[in-house]
């Protein structure tokens, strides 16, 4: 058994090397690593020079409630992807990679964009409306007030894997949408 704990982006990228060594597929694993690094660099270039957007990525919460909220904090791979995608994590002052937040802490953080992934879900328009209504209990949050609540369903956002570059592209699209894309 090969246990590979992954919290940061560097730890994720090192997995390619470690898996290559463990399986004898060094060349293929390094090629895959370089492809992911190139994709991340492409996202960095795309958003270069743009003003960073204050963002909160909610990993989980009690269904139908704004409590029991877990979010991507400083030091998590999502925090690093937020930065690559042209965002600024509003939880940069938190010391845990995945802190639990109160509604008051979200109000104080003032995210301009709130991203709440629903990995693998097939959200209907009524599902999305229900989720957005739940967030309306915090009208003082700029993302809520300005309807910048994103509910992506792509699993690459929460599962560190070879599609992590895709996750960075999705975040960049949500933070810096092209004109006419919203």
Buried (B, 14 or more C-beta within 10 A) or exposed (E): EEEEEBBBBEBBBBBBEEBBEEEEBBEEBEEBBEEBBEBBEBBBEBBEEEEBBBBBBBBBBEEEEBEEBBBBBBBBBBBBBBBBBBBBBBBBEBEEBBBBBEBEBBBEBEBBBBBBBBEEEEBEEEEBEEBBEBBEEBEEBBBBEEEBBBBBEBBBBBEBEBBBBBBBBBBBBBBBEEEEEE
